[in-house]
Amino acid sequence: MNTLRHNKDLKSISKLLVTSIIETLYQNGELSDDDIKDDTKIKNVLKEIIKNGKIELIIEHRDSIIESARHFKKLEDKNKAILFYAIFFEHSLNSIIEKTCAKRKIERKVISDIIKSVSIHGKTTWLLTLLDLPKLNDTHRSVILTVADERNSYVHYKWTPTADEPHNEAKQKDEKLYLQIEKTVTYLKAFESKIVFNKKKTHFKKNFKM
């Protein structure tokens, strides 16, 4: 029974890994629309990757990050919720930048330097223009920057004195902010998907079968 479960787990992991590799190659333009429907082509590509050891795995943390943000929101711990929402936004912007640069064959070290050196303001404005990417919606860009500012105030202890608010008013204000943040989370996911897949994510899911 344990062996059977173990084999099922291995098959599931293998399927997930192969899908992730092919998806990345499709995103980068190394596989075409026709390629992802061609089993022989896919097998040859995978054999070449195994033969050359040409594979880079990036561990994606955003699902657990957004879960942590929502967890602390439920606990009404605003500072920690904002901290994790800010991390989610920055990871998403970094992912867009990394994948766009990789597609254009920019050196890995240069990509890393760009991500480390450019501020959150730059990543939401002029860097997108420089990379010839669409502009962020002004409302959602404002939410991202507001969350980043609040995160910095908490992390770096740069509090701005404010008048005390009644608990109910403060809670309503926070709920309004969280509503805006969640809309921006949804927006940024869609924004990234359109850029990374060039509006072809549905096409990939429909045509690549394991």
CNS distance restraints for C-alpha pairs under 8 A (distance, minus, plus):
assign (resid   1 and name CA) (resid   5 and name CA) 6.26 0.50 0.50
assign (resid   2 and name CA) (resid   6 and name CA) 5.95 0.50 0.50
assign (resid   3 and name CA) (resid   7 and name CA) 6.13 0.50 0.50
assign (resid   4 and name CA) (resid   8 and name CA) 6.27 0.50 0.50
assign (resid   5 and name CA) (resid   9 and name CA) 6.13 0.50 0.50
assign (resid   6 and name CA) (resid  10 and name CA) 6.20 0.50 0.50
assign (resid   7 and name CA) (resid  11 and name CA) 6.19 0.50 0.50
assign (resid   8 and name CA) (resid  12 and name CA) 6.14 0.50 0.50
assign (resid   9 and name CA) (resid  13 and name CA) 6.12 0.50 0.50
assign (resid  10 and name CA) (resid  14 and name CA) 5.98 0.50 0.50
assign (resid  11 and name CA) (resid  15 and name CA) 6.08 0.50 0.50
assign (resid  12 and name CA) (resid  16 and name CA) 6.23 0.50 0.50
assign (resid  13 and name CA) (resid  17 and name CA) 6.06 0.50 0.50
assign (resid  14 and name CA) (resid  18 and name CA) 6.08 0.50 0.50
assign (resid  15 and name CA) (resid  19 and name CA) 6.04 0.50 0.50
assign (resid  15 and name CA) (resid 210 and name CA) 6.90 0.50 0.50
assign (resid  16 and name CA) (resid  20 and name CA) 6.11 0.50 0.50
assign (resid  17 and name CA) (resid  21 and name CA) 6.27 0.50 0.50
assign (resid  18 and name CA) (resid  22 and name CA) 6.17 0.50 0.50
assign (resid  19 and name CA) (resid  23 and name CA) 5.90 0.50 0.50
assign (resid  19 and name CA) (resid 210 and name CA) 7.66 0.50 0.50
assign (resid  20 and name CA) (resid  24 and name CA) 6.14 0.50 0.50
assign (resid  21 and name CA) (resid  25 and name CA) 6.31 0.50 0.50
assign (resid  22 and name CA) (resid  26 and name CA) 6.08 0.50 0.50
assign (resid  22 and name CA) (resid  31 and name CA) 7.81 0.50 0.50
assign (resid  22 and name CA) (resid  36 and name CA) 7.72 0.50 0.50
assign (resid  22 and name CA) (resid  42 and name CA) 7.79 0.50 0.50
assign (resid  23 and name CA) (resid  27 and name CA) 6.10 0.50 0.50
assign (resid  23 and name CA) (resid 204 and name CA) 7.75 0.50 0.50
assign (resid  24 and name CA) (resid  28 and name CA) 6.17 0.50 0.50
assign (resid  25 and name CA) (resid  29 and name CA) 6.25 0.50 0.50
assign (resid  25 and name CA) (resid  30 and name CA) 5.07 0.50 0.50
assign (resid  25 and name CA) (resid  31 and name CA) 5.68 0.50 0.50
assign (resid  26 and name CA) (resid  30 and name CA) 5.81 0.50 0.50
assign (resid  26 and name CA) (resid  31 and name CA) 4.71 0.50 0.50
assign (resid  26 and name CA) (resid  32 and name CA) 6.48 0.50 0.50
assign (resid  26 and name CA) (resid  36 and name CA) 7.79 0.50 0.50
assign (resid  26 and name CA) (resid 197 and name CA) 7.81 0.50 0.50
assign (resid  27 and name CA) (resid  31 and name CA) 8.00 0.50 0.50
assign (resid  27 and name CA) (resid  99 and name CA) 7.98 0.50 0.50
assign (resid  27 and name CA) (resid 103 and name CA) 7.62 0.50 0.50
assign (resid  27 and name CA) (resid 196 and name CA) 5.76 0.50 0.50
assign (resid  27 and name CA) (resid 197 and name CA) 5.43 0.50 0.50
assign (resid  27 and name CA) (resid 198 and name CA) 7.94 0.50 0.50
assign (resid  28 and name CA) (resid  99 and name CA) 7.37 0.50 0.50
assign (resid  28 and name CA) (resid 102 and name CA) 7.00 0.50 0.50
assign (resid  28 and name CA) (resid 103 and name CA) 4.56 0.50 0.50
assign (resid  29 and name CA) (resid 103 and name CA) 6.84 0.50 0.50
assign (resid  31 and name CA) (resid  35 and name CA) 5.60 0.50 0.50
assign (resid  31 and name CA) (resid  36 and name CA) 6.70 0.50 0.50
assign (resid  32 and name CA) (resid  36 and name CA) 6.58 0.50 0.50
assign (resid  33 and name CA) (resid  37 and name CA) 7.18 0.50 0.50
assign (resid  33 and name CA) (resid 204 and name CA) 7.73 0.50 0.50
assign (resid  34 and name CA) (resid  38 and name CA) 6.60 0.50 0.50
assign (resid  35 and name CA) (resid  41 and name CA) 6.19 0.50 0.50
assign (resid  35 and name CA) (resid  42 and name CA) 7.08 0.50 0.50
assign (resid  36 and name CA) (resid  41 and name CA) 7.78 0.50 0.50
assign (resid  36 and name CA) (resid  42 and name CA) 6.77 0.50 0.50
assign (resid  36 and name CA) (resid 204 and name CA) 7.59 0.50 0.50
assign (resid  36 and name CA) (resid 207 and name CA) 6.64 0.50 0.50
assign (resid  36 and name CA) (resid 208 and name CA) 5.41 0.50 0.50
assign (resid  37 and name CA) (resid 207 and name CA) 5.78 0.50 0.50
assign (resid  37 and name CA) (resid 208 and name CA) 5.84 0.50 0.50
assign (resid  37 and name CA) (resid 209 and name CA) 7.79 0.50 0.50
assign (resid  38 and name CA) (resid  42 and name CA) 6.33 0.50 0.50
assign (resid  39 and name CA) (resid  43 and name CA) 6.16 0.50 0.50
assign (resid  40 and name CA) (resid  44 and name CA) 6.18 0.50 0.50
assign (resid  41 and name CA) (resid  45 and name CA) 6.16 0.50 0.50
assign (resid  42 and name CA) (resid  46 and name CA) 6.23 0.50 0.50
assign (resid  43 and name CA) (resid  47 and name CA) 6.12 0.50 0.50
assign (resid  44 and name CA) (resid  48 and name CA) 6.16 0.50 0.50
assign (resid  45 and name CA) (resid  49 and name CA) 6.27 0.50 0.50
assign (resid  46 and name CA) (resid  50 and name CA) 6.21 0.50 0.50
assign (resid  47 and name CA) (resid  51 and name CA) 5.99 0.50 0.50
assign (resid  48 and name CA) (resid  52 and name CA) 6.06 0.50 0.50
assign (resid  49 and name CA) (resid  53 and name CA) 5.61 0.50 0.50
assign (resid  49 and name CA) (resid  54 and name CA) 4.99 0.50 0.50
assign (resid  49 and name CA) (resid  55 and name CA) 6.48 0.50 0.50
assign (resid  50 and name CA) (resid  54 and name CA) 6.90 0.50 0.50
assign (resid  61 and name CA) (resid  65 and name CA) 6.18 0.50 0.50
assign (resid  62 and name CA) (resid  66 and name CA) 6.09 0.50 0.50
assign (resid  62 and name CA) (resid  88 and name CA) 5.97 0.50 0.50
assign (resid  62 and name CA) (resid  91 and name CA) 7.20 0.50 0.50
assign (resid  62 and name CA) (resid  92 and name CA) 7.89 0.50 0.50
assign (resid  63 and name CA) (resid  67 and name CA) 6.25 0.50 0.50
assign (resid  64 and name CA) (resid  68 and name CA) 6.17 0.50 0.50
assign (resid  65 and name CA) (resid  69 and name CA) 6.36 0.50 0.50
assign (resid  65 and name CA) (resid  84 and name CA) 5.95 0.50 0.50
assign (resid  65 and name CA) (resid  85 and name CA) 7.53 0.50 0.50
assign (resid  65 and name CA) (resid  87 and name CA) 7.35 0.50 0.50
assign (resid  65 and name CA) (resid  88 and name CA) 6.17 0.50 0.50
assign (resid  66 and name CA) (resid  70 and name CA) 6.29 0.50 0.50
assign (resid  66 and name CA) (resid  84 and name CA) 6.69 0.50 0.50
assign (resid  66 and name CA) (resid  85 and name CA) 6.49 0.50 0.50
assign (resid  66 and name CA) (resid  88 and name CA) 6.38 0.50 0.50
assign (resid  67 and name CA) (resid  71 and name CA) 6.04 0.50 0.50
assign (resid  68 and name CA) (resid  72 and name CA) 6.27 0.50 0.50
assign (resid  68 and name CA) (resid  81 and name CA) 7.22 0.50 0.50
assign (resid  68 and name CA) (resid  84 and name CA) 6.54 0.50 0.50
assign (resid  69 and name CA) (resid  73 and name CA) 6.19 0.50 0.50
assign (resid  69 and name CA) (resid  80 and name CA) 7.07 0.50 0.50
assign (resid  69 and name CA) (resid  81 and name CA) 4.31 0.50 0.50
assign (resid  69 and name CA) (resid  82 and name CA) 6.86 0.50 0.50
assign (resid  69 and name CA) (resid  83 and name CA) 7.48 0.50 0.50
assign (resid  69 and name CA) (resid  84 and name CA) 4.87 0.50 0.50
assign (resid  69 and name CA) (resid  85 and name CA) 5.64 0.50 0.50
assign (resid  70 and name CA) (resid  74 and name CA) 6.25 0.50 0.50
assign (resid  70 and name CA) (resid  81 and name CA) 6.62 0.50 0.50
assign (resid  71 and name CA) (resid  75 and name CA) 6.49 0.50 0.50
assign (resid  71 and name CA) (resid  81 and name CA) 7.51 0.50 0.50
assign (resid  72 and name CA) (resid  76 and name CA) 6.14 0.50 0.50
assign (resid  72 and name CA) (resid  77 and name CA) 5.21 0.50 0.50
assign (resid  72 and name CA) (resid  78 and name CA) 6.92 0.50 0.50
assign (resid  72 and name CA) (resid  80 and name CA) 6.15 0.50 0.50
assign (resid  72 and name CA) (resid  81 and name CA) 4.91 0.50 0.50
assign (resid  73 and name CA) (resid  77 and name CA) 5.86 0.50 0.50
assign (resid  73 and name CA) (resid  78 and name CA) 6.14 0.50 0.50
assign (resid  73 and name CA) (resid  81 and name CA) 5.32 0.50 0.50
assign (resid  77 and name CA) (resid  81 and name CA) 6.24 0.50 0.50
assign (resid  78 and name CA) (resid  82 and name CA) 5.97 0.50 0.50
assign (resid  78 and name CA) (resid 174 and name CA) 7.90 0.50 0.50
assign (resid  79 and name CA) (resid  83 and name CA) 6.16 0.50 0.50
assign (resid  79 and name CA) (resid 151 and name CA) 7.23 0.50 0.50
assign (resid  79 and name CA) (resid 154 and name CA) 6.51 0.50 0.50
assign (resid  80 and name CA) (resid  84 and name CA) 6.37 0.50 0.50
assign (resid  81 and name CA) (resid  85 and name CA) 6.23 0.50 0.50
assign (resid  82 and name CA) (resid  86 and name CA) 6.00 0.50 0.50
assign (resid  82 and name CA) (resid 147 and name CA) 6.30 0.50 0.50
assign (resid  82 and name CA) (resid 150 and name CA) 7.07 0.50 0.50
assign (resid  82 and name CA) (resid 151 and name CA) 6.00 0.50 0.50
assign (resid  83 and name CA) (resid  87 and name CA) 6.36 0.50 0.50
assign (resid  83 and name CA) (resid 151 and name CA) 5.16 0.50 0.50
assign (resid  84 and name CA) (resid  88 and name CA) 6.15 0.50 0.50
assign (resid  85 and name CA) (resid  89 and name CA) 6.29 0.50 0.50
assign (resid  85 and name CA) (resid 147 and name CA) 7.30 0.50 0.50
assign (resid  85 and name CA) (resid 181 and name CA) 7.86 0.50 0.50
assign (resid  86 and name CA) (resid  90 and name CA) 6.24 0.50 0.50
assign (resid  86 and name CA) (resid 144 and name CA) 7.27 0.50 0.50
assign (resid  86 and name CA) (resid 147 and name CA) 5.76 0.50 0.50
assign (resid  86 and name CA) (resid 148 and name CA) 5.50 0.50 0.50
assign (resid  86 and name CA) (resid 151 and name CA) 6.57 0.50 0.50
assign (resid  87 and name CA) (resid  91 and name CA) 6.03 0.50 0.50
assign (resid  88 and name CA) (resid  92 and name CA) 6.14 0.50 0.50
assign (resid  89 and name CA) (resid  93 and name CA) 6.28 0.50 0.50
assign (resid  89 and name CA) (resid 144 and name CA) 6.70 0.50 0.50
assign (resid  89 and name CA) (resid 185 and name CA) 7.50 0.50 0.50
assign (resid  89 and name CA) (resid 188 and name CA) 7.91 0.50 0.50
assign (resid  90 and name CA) (resid  94 and name CA) 6.03 0.50 0.50
assign (resid  90 and name CA) (resid 120 and name CA) 7.18 0.50 0.50
assign (resid  91 and name CA) (resid  95 and name CA) 6.03 0.50 0.50
assign (resid  92 and name CA) (resid  96 and name CA) 6.36 0.50 0.50
assign (resid  92 and name CA) (resid 188 and name CA) 7.37 0.50 0.50
assign (resid  92 and name CA) (resid 189 and name CA) 7.73 0.50 0.50
assign (resid  92 and name CA) (resid 192 and name CA) 7.55 0.50 0.50
assign (resid  93 and name CA) (resid  97 and name CA) 6.26 0.50 0.50
assign (resid  93 and name CA) (resid 123 and name CA) 6.85 0.50 0.50
assign (resid  93 and name CA) (resid 124 and name CA) 7.76 0.50 0.50
assign (resid  94 and name CA) (resid  98 and name CA) 5.93 0.50 0.50
assign (resid  94 and name CA) (resid 115 and name CA) 6.24 0.50 0.50
assign (resid  95 and name CA) (resid  99 and name CA) 6.02 0.50 0.50
assign (resid  96 and name CA) (resid 100 and name CA) 6.05 0.50 0.50
assign (resid  96 and name CA) (resid 192 and name CA) 6.02 0.50 0.50
assign (resid  96 and name CA) (resid 195 and name CA) 7.50 0.50 0.50
assign (resid  96 and name CA) (resid 196 and name CA) 7.07 0.50 0.50
assign (resid  97 and name CA) (resid 101 and name CA) 6.07 0.50 0.50
assign (resid  97 and name CA) (resid 111 and name CA) 7.92 0.50 0.50
assign (resid  97 and name CA) (resid 115 and name CA) 7.49 0.50 0.50
assign (resid  98 and name CA) (resid 102 and name CA) 6.01 0.50 0.50
assign (resid  98 and name CA) (resid 111 and name CA) 6.25 0.50 0.50
assign (resid  98 and name CA) (resid 112 and name CA) 7.97 0.50 0.50
assign (resid  98 and name CA) (resid 115 and name CA) 7.77 0.50 0.50
assign (resid  99 and name CA) (resid 103 and name CA) 6.10 0.50 0.50
assign (resid  99 and name CA) (resid 196 and name CA) 6.87 0.50 0.50
assign (resid 100 and name CA) (resid 104 and name CA) 6.54 0.50 0.50
assign (resid 100 and name CA) (resid 131 and name CA) 7.64 0.50 0.50
assign (resid 100 and name CA) (resid 196 and name CA) 7.20 0.50 0.50
assign (resid 101 and name CA) (resid 105 and name CA) 6.45 0.50 0.50
assign (resid 101 and name CA) (resid 106 and name CA) 5.43 0.50 0.50
assign (resid 101 and name CA) (resid 111 and name CA) 6.57 0.50 0.50
assign (resid 101 and name CA) (resid 131 and name CA) 7.98 0.50 0.50
assign (resid 102 and name CA) (resid 106 and name CA) 5.66 0.50 0.50
assign (resid 102 and name CA) (resid 107 and name CA) 7.57 0.50 0.50
assign (resid 102 and name CA) (resid 108 and name CA) 7.53 0.50 0.50
assign (resid 102 and name CA) (resid 111 and name CA) 7.80 0.50 0.50
assign (resid 106 and name CA) (resid 110 and name CA) 6.79 0.50 0.50
assign (resid 106 and name CA) (resid 111 and name CA) 6.74 0.50 0.50
assign (resid 107 and name CA) (resid 111 and name CA) 6.35 0.50 0.50
assign (resid 108 and name CA) (resid 112 and name CA) 6.21 0.50 0.50
assign (resid 109 and name CA) (resid 113 and name CA) 6.15 0.50 0.50
assign (resid 110 and name CA) (resid 114 and name CA) 6.17 0.50 0.50
assign (resid 111 and name CA) (resid 115 and name CA) 6.30 0.50 0.50
assign (resid 112 and name CA) (resid 116 and name CA) 6.16 0.50 0.50
assign (resid 113 and name CA) (resid 117 and name CA) 5.81 0.50 0.50
assign (resid 114 and name CA) (resid 118 and name CA) 5.87 0.50 0.50
assign (resid 118 and name CA) (resid 122 and name CA) 5.79 0.50 0.50
assign (resid 118 and name CA) (resid 123 and name CA) 6.41 0.50 0.50
assign (resid 119 and name CA) (resid 123 and name CA) 6.20 0.50 0.50
assign (resid 120 and name CA) (resid 124 and name CA) 6.29 0.50 0.50
assign (resid 120 and name CA) (resid 145 and name CA) 7.33 0.50 0.50
assign (resid 120 and name CA) (resid 148 and name CA) 7.71 0.50 0.50
assign (resid 121 and name CA) (resid 125 and name CA) 6.31 0.50 0.50
assign (resid 121 and name CA) (resid 145 and name CA) 7.01 0.50 0.50
assign (resid 122 and name CA) (resid 126 and name CA) 5.52 0.50 0.50
assign (resid 122 and name CA) (resid 127 and name CA) 5.71 0.50 0.50
assign (resid 123 and name CA) (resid 127 and name CA) 5.30 0.50 0.50
assign (resid 123 and name CA) (resid 128 and name CA) 6.53 0.50 0.50
assign (resid 124 and name CA) (resid 128 and name CA) 6.61 0.50 0.50
assign (resid 124 and name CA) (resid 135 and name CA) 7.90 0.50 0.50
assign (resid 124 and name CA) (resid 136 and name CA) 6.77 0.50 0.50
assign (resid 124 and name CA) (resid 141 and name CA) 6.59 0.50 0.50
assign (resid 125 and name CA) (resid 129 and name CA) 6.78 0.50 0.50
assign (resid 125 and name CA) (resid 135 and name CA) 7.14 0.50 0.50
assign (resid 125 and name CA) (resid 136 and name CA) 7.66 0.50 0.50
assign (resid 126 and name CA) (resid 130 and name CA) 6.10 0.50 0.50
assign (resid 127 and name CA) (resid 131 and name CA) 6.14 0.50 0.50
assign (resid 128 and name CA) (resid 132 and name CA) 6.15 0.50 0.50
assign (resid 128 and name CA) (resid 133 and name CA) 5.04 0.50 0.50
assign (resid 128 and name CA) (resid 134 and name CA) 6.79 0.50 0.50
assign (resid 128 and name CA) (resid 135 and name CA) 6.67 0.50 0.50
assign (resid 129 and name CA) (resid 133 and name CA) 5.79 0.50 0.50
assign (resid 129 and name CA) (resid 134 and name CA) 7.23 0.50 0.50
assign (resid 129 and name CA) (resid 135 and name CA) 7.16 0.50 0.50
assign (resid 133 and name CA) (resid 195 and name CA) 7.69 0.50 0.50
assign (resid 136 and name CA) (resid 140 and name CA) 7.02 0.50 0.50
assign (resid 136 and name CA) (resid 141 and name CA) 6.00 0.50 0.50
assign (resid 137 and name CA) (resid 141 and name CA) 6.04 0.50 0.50
assign (resid 138 and name CA) (resid 142 and name CA) 6.07 0.50 0.50
assign (resid 139 and name CA) (resid 143 and name CA) 6.44 0.50 0.50
assign (resid 140 and name CA) (resid 144 and name CA) 6.28 0.50 0.50
assign (resid 140 and name CA) (resid 184 and name CA) 5.42 0.50 0.50
assign (resid 140 and name CA) (resid 187 and name CA) 7.66 0.50 0.50
assign (resid 141 and name CA) (resid 145 and name CA) 6.30 0.50 0.50
assign (resid 142 and name CA) (resid 146 and name CA) 6.04 0.50 0.50
assign (resid 143 and name CA) (resid 147 and name CA) 6.13 0.50 0.50
assign (resid 143 and name CA) (resid 180 and name CA) 7.07 0.50 0.50
assign (resid 143 and name CA) (resid 181 and name CA) 6.47 0.50 0.50
assign (resid 143 and name CA) (resid 184 and name CA) 7.13 0.50 0.50
assign (resid 144 and name CA) (resid 148 and name CA) 6.21 0.50 0.50
assign (resid 144 and name CA) (resid 181 and name CA) 7.79 0.50 0.50
assign (resid 144 and name CA) (resid 184 and name CA) 7.64 0.50 0.50
assign (resid 145 and name CA) (resid 149 and name CA) 6.12 0.50 0.50
assign (resid 146 and name CA) (resid 150 and name CA) 6.26 0.50 0.50
assign (resid 147 and name CA) (resid 151 and name CA) 6.06 0.50 0.50
assign (resid 148 and name CA) (resid 152 and name CA) 6.17 0.50 0.50
assign (resid 149 and name CA) (resid 153 and name CA) 6.23 0.50 0.50
assign (resid 150 and name CA) (resid 154 and name CA) 6.37 0.50 0.50
assign (resid 151 and name CA) (resid 155 and name CA) 6.03 0.50 0.50
assign (resid 152 and name CA) (resid 156 and name CA) 5.53 0.50 0.50
assign (resid 152 and name CA) (resid 157 and name CA) 7.46 0.50 0.50
assign (resid 152 and name CA) (resid 158 and name CA) 7.16 0.50 0.50
assign (resid 153 and name CA) (resid 157 and name CA) 5.24 0.50 0.50
assign (resid 153 and name CA) (resid 158 and name CA) 4.38 0.50 0.50
assign (resid 153 and name CA) (resid 159 and name CA) 5.41 0.50 0.50
assign (resid 153 and name CA) (resid 160 and name CA) 7.92 0.50 0.50
assign (resid 154 and name CA) (resid 158 and name CA) 6.75 0.50 0.50
assign (resid 154 and name CA) (resid 159 and name CA) 7.17 0.50 0.50
assign (resid 165 and name CA) (resid 169 and name CA) 6.36 0.50 0.50
assign (resid 165 and name CA) (resid 170 and name CA) 5.87 0.50 0.50
assign (resid 166 and name CA) (resid 170 and name CA) 6.25 0.50 0.50
assign (resid 167 and name CA) (resid 171 and name CA) 6.05 0.50 0.50
assign (resid 168 and name CA) (resid 172 and name CA) 6.17 0.50 0.50
assign (resid 169 and name CA) (resid 173 and name CA) 6.16 0.50 0.50
assign (resid 170 and name CA) (resid 174 and name CA) 6.19 0.50 0.50
assign (resid 171 and name CA) (resid 175 and name CA) 6.15 0.50 0.50
assign (resid 172 and name CA) (resid 176 and name CA) 6.18 0.50 0.50
assign (resid 173 and name CA) (resid 177 and name CA) 6.33 0.50 0.50
assign (resid 174 and name CA) (resid 178 and name CA) 6.13 0.50 0.50
assign (resid 175 and name CA) (resid 179 and name CA) 6.15 0.50 0.50
assign (resid 176 and name CA) (resid 180 and name CA) 6.41 0.50 0.50
assign (resid 177 and name CA) (resid 181 and name CA) 6.14 0.50 0.50
assign (resid 178 and name CA) (resid 182 and name CA) 6.11 0.50 0.50
assign (resid 179 and name CA) (resid 183 and name CA) 6.38 0.50 0.50
assign (resid 180 and name CA) (resid 184 and name CA) 6.31 0.50 0.50
assign (resid 181 and name CA) (resid 185 and name CA) 6.21 0.50 0.50
assign (resid 182 and name CA) (resid 186 and name CA) 6.38 0.50 0.50
assign (resid 183 and name CA) (resid 187 and name CA) 6.13 0.50 0.50
assign (resid 184 and name CA) (resid 188 and name CA) 5.91 0.50 0.50
assign (resid 185 and name CA) (resid 189 and name CA) 6.30 0.50 0.50
assign (resid 186 and name CA) (resid 190 and name CA) 6.43 0.50 0.50
assign (resid 187 and name CA) (resid 191 and name CA) 6.03 0.50 0.50
assign (resid 188 and name CA) (resid 192 and name CA) 6.04 0.50 0.50
assign (resid 189 and name CA) (resid 193 and name CA) 6.18 0.50 0.50
assign (resid 190 and name CA) (resid 194 and name CA) 6.22 0.50 0.50
assign (resid 191 and name CA) (resid 195 and name CA) 6.47 0.50 0.50
assign (resid 192 and name CA) (resid 196 and name CA) 5.92 0.50 0.50
assign (resid 193 and name CA) (resid 197 and name CA) 5.74 0.50 0.50
assign (resid 193 and name CA) (resid 198 and name CA) 7.56 0.50 0.50
assign (resid 193 and name CA) (resid 199 and name CA) 7.04 0.50 0.50
assign (resid 193 and name CA) (resid 201 and name CA) 7.03 0.50 0.50
assign (resid 194 and name CA) (resid 198 and name CA) 5.13 0.50 0.50
assign (resid 194 and name CA) (resid 199 and name CA) 4.40 0.50 0.50
assign (resid 194 and name CA) (resid 200 and name CA) 7.37 0.50 0.50
assign (resid 194 and name CA) (resid 201 and name CA) 7.65 0.50 0.50
assign (resid 195 and name CA) (resid 199 and name CA) 6.82 0.50 0.50
assign (resid 197 and name CA) (resid 201 and name CA) 5.36 0.50 0.50
assign (resid 200 and name CA) (resid 204 and name CA) 6.31 0.50 0.50
assign (resid 201 and name CA) (resid 205 and name CA) 6.33 0.50 0.50
assign (resid 202 and name CA) (resid 206 and name CA) 6.07 0.50 0.50
assign (resid 203 and name CA) (resid 207 and name CA) 6.05 0.50 0.50
assign (resid 204 and name CA) (resid 208 and name CA) 5.70 0.50 0.50
assign (resid 205 and name CA) (resid 209 and name CA) 7.57 0.50 0.50
